[in-house]
């Protein structure tokens, strides 16, 4: 398709610079060669996603062919439960007659059905879905940010960025699955090894609702005022540095249970209070601490304010 036809389709609207127009024409022609219809290009351009069509195709492994009712029937789960779990995962709700699901969604629902058959009740499945959805959303946001920074170079054309993103999605996404499985296995192994089951729990056949823990919170004082003085990108970078500091401070069997940007929280399972402090806000400057100090004068006014408590906590 030539430039006049692309112009008539509205794909060059608002682009006056000759170089930008040429790059847009090259991108549109590349997408047409990949099999996209002109209507798809027009809709993607309207939504500002023309350069991401190739990425969408890589991540969309197959076309939707099932409704939510179909998924419920094939997995032998109630539509009410599936809707609740999808909502807990943070997924968009669909109408019952909307074809929006693929065989991968059916396989995932069948996996949930297997968990349910193994003894997990609906409340447990909903809780797991909430945690999983929140964690995967944060991971996705982080990957999008760091990969985007790594791939986007000054002066890149739309076509170059589009192809580079598509190649990254094609090769990086499959590498994440075994890595996620490995990390989950490591954490499960460590937590189960440190867990304690009492005689009363063995007799009753159920885990009690609380356990003894020692918790440390560290609040970053002055963070709100700091956010008013520094650029958002610098604030985000400093948040990551604080999380790195929190990770450096933990010592086994202590683990970071809430890597909040401004209020990290550590936790240690303990049969009783221990006078030994199992975390270390050491006065020895760590690499993350040194980078925080070099981030600018604003960070020199921020202070860590840790506090410790021991007692019973709900599981």
N, C-alpha and C positions, 0 to 999 in steps of 0.2 A: 504494500500500500504506500502510495507516494505522499509527500508532504501536504499537497492541497486536500487530499482525502482525509488525512489526519486532522487538518485544520477544520474541515467541515464537520468532523465528528466531535469537535470541541476539545481535542487533546492538546492543542497548542494555545488555548485561550489564556491571555495574560502573560505570555512569554514573548518578550520583545528582543531580548539579547540574542544575536545570531548564534553564538556558541551554545547557549542553553537550548535554543530551538533545535539545533542539530542533534544535541545529546538526547532530547526528548523524542525526536524522530527515530533515532537509533534504538532507544529503549522500546518504543512502541513496536517497531518492526521486529525486534528480537522476541517480544512477547507474542506477536502474531505468528512468528515462525514456530514458537513453542506450542501453538495450538489454542491460544486464547482467542475468544471471539471479540469483535470490536465493541459489542455491548458490555462485555466484562471489563474491557479497558476503560470504557466511558464511566462505568459505575465506580471502578477503583480510583479513577482520577477525581471523581466528584468527592470521594471520601478521603482523598489525600494518601492513597495506598497503592498507587500505580507501581512504585518501585519495590513493593513487597509481594506482588502477585507470585513471583517465582518461589519466594519463601513459603507462602501459603500452600503452594502445590507440593513442596517437599514435605511439609509437616502434615498435610492432609493425605494420609496413605491410601484412603479409599473413599468412594462417594457414600453419602448417607442413603440408606435403603430401608430403615425401620422407624416406626413411631415408638413413643415411650410405652404404649400399650403392647406393642410387639416385643420389646425388650423384657417387659414384665412377664409376658407369657412364656418366652423362650428360657428365661432364667428361673421360672417358677417362684418369683418373688411378687409380693403385692405392689401395685403401682404406687400406693401410698408410702410404702417403705422406700422404694426407689427414689421417689420424689424428695423424700426427707433426706436421703443420703446425698443425692445430687445437690440439694440446697446446702447441706453441711460442707460439701466439697467446694462450694462457691461457684457452681456451674449455673448457667442461665436456664431458667425454666422454659419449657416449650408446651405448646398446646398438644392435647392428646392425639390429635389427628395430623400433627406436623411430622413430616419425614425428616428427622434430624440426627439419627443414630446409625452407626455402622456396626459391622460384626465385632469390632474391637470393643464397643460399648456392651454388646451382648456377652462377650467373653469376660469382661470385668464384672458384670452383674452375676454371672455364673460363679465367679470366684467368691463374691460376697455370699452367694447362696451356700457355697461349700463351708465358709467360715460359720455361717448360721447353723448348718447341719452339724458342725463340730462342737457346738455348744455356746457360741456367742449370741447374746440376746440383742434385740433391736437397739437398746440404749447403748450397749457397748459398741455396736457397729456405727452408731451415730457419732459417738465420741471419737472413735478412730478416724472417721471421715472428717470431722472438724479439724483435728490435729493435722491430718494428712493434707487437707485442702489448704490450711494456713501455711504449713511448711513448704509445700510445693509452690504456692503463690509467691512466697518470699524468695525461694530459690529461683523461680522464673524471672522475677524482677531483677534480682542480682545478676543473673546470667545475661539478661537483655542489656543491662547497664554496662557491665564490664566487657562483654563481647562487642557491644556497639562502640565503645571507646577504642577498643583494639582494632576494629575493622574500618572505622570511619577516618579517612585521612583528608587534610585540607585540600580543596580543589578537586575532590572526586566528582565524577559525573554520576547522574542517576543510574545509568546503565552499569557502570563499574560497581557501584554500591549494591545494586540489585543482584548482580551475578556473584559478588563476593559473599553477600548474606546467604544466598541460596546454597552456595558451596559449603559455607560454615554450618548451616542447618543440616545439610545432608550428611556431613561427616561427624559433627559434634553430638547431635541428638542421640544416635545409637550408642555412643560411647558412655552416655550418662547412666543407662540402665544397669550395667554391671557394677558401676561405681556406687550407685544408690543402694544396690543390694548388699555390697560389701560394707558400706558405712552402717547400714541398719544392722547387719549381723554383728559387727564389732560392738555397737552400743548395746544390743540385746545381751551379748555374752558378758559384757562388763557389769550391766545392771543386775542380771540374774545372779552373777557370782557374788555380788554385794548384798543381795536381798536376804531377808531373814523371815523364816516362817516359824511361828511359835507353836507350842504343843496344843494350845487352845484352837488354833486355826486348823491344825491337822485333825483334831477331833471333830470340829464343826464342819469341816470340808469347805470353808470359805475364808477368804482373806478379809481381815478386819478393815474397817473404814478409815483407820488412822494409823500412823506410825511415828516413832520418835525421830526427829530430824534436827540438825543444826543448820541455820540459814544465815547468810550474810548478804545484805543489800549495800550497794554503793550508789549514791545519788550524785549526779554532776550538778553542783550548785551554780546558778547563774546561766544555765543553758538557754533559757528563754530570752534573756537580754542579749546573750551572745548571738542568737539567731537573727536579731534585729541589726547587728553590726557587720556581719560577714555575708559573703555571697552564698547562695544555696549550694553550689558545687563544693565550696570549701567546708560548709557545715556537714554535708554528706560525707566528705572525706574524713573529717574529724570524728564523726560518729563511728565510722569503720575502725578508726584507730583506737577508739575507746573500747570497742568490742574486742579488739586484739589485745589490749591491756588486760581486759577481764579474763581472756583465755590464758594469758601468761600467768595471771595471778593464781589460778586454780592448781591444786596439787592433789593427785589421787589420794583417798577416794572421793575427793570433792569434785563436783562437776558443775559446769555452768548450765543452769536450767532455764534461764530467761536472758538471752543475749540482747537485751533492750539497748537501743542506741544511747539512752541517757541514764538508765537505771538497771545495770546488770545485777543478776541475782545468782548466788552460788548455793548449793545444797549438799549436805553430807548426811547420809543415813547413819544413825548412831544409836546404840542401845542405851546410851546415857551421855551426859554432857562431858566433853573432853576439854581439858584446860589447854591442850596443845592447839594452837591456831593452824588449821590445815590449809589456809590460803595465805598468800603472801603479797601484801601491798608493800613490796620491798622498797627501801630508799635507794637501792641500786638502780640507776636509770636503765630501763629496758629499751630495746630498739623502737617499740611503739611509743613509749613515753617521750623519747627524744624527738620523734617525728611530730608528736603533739606540740611539744614546746617550740618547734620550728615552724608550726603552722601559722603563727602570727601573734601579735600582741594580745589579741582578744582571749586566746586560750591560756595565757599566763594568769588571767584573772579567775579562771574556772577552777574549782576545787573538788576533789573527791571527798565524799562524806560517808564512810562505811559504818554499818551497824550490824550487830550479831545477836541472834536469838536462838534458843533451844527449847523445844517442846513438841507436843503432838500436832501433827498436821494431817489433813484429809488426803487420802491417796488420789 
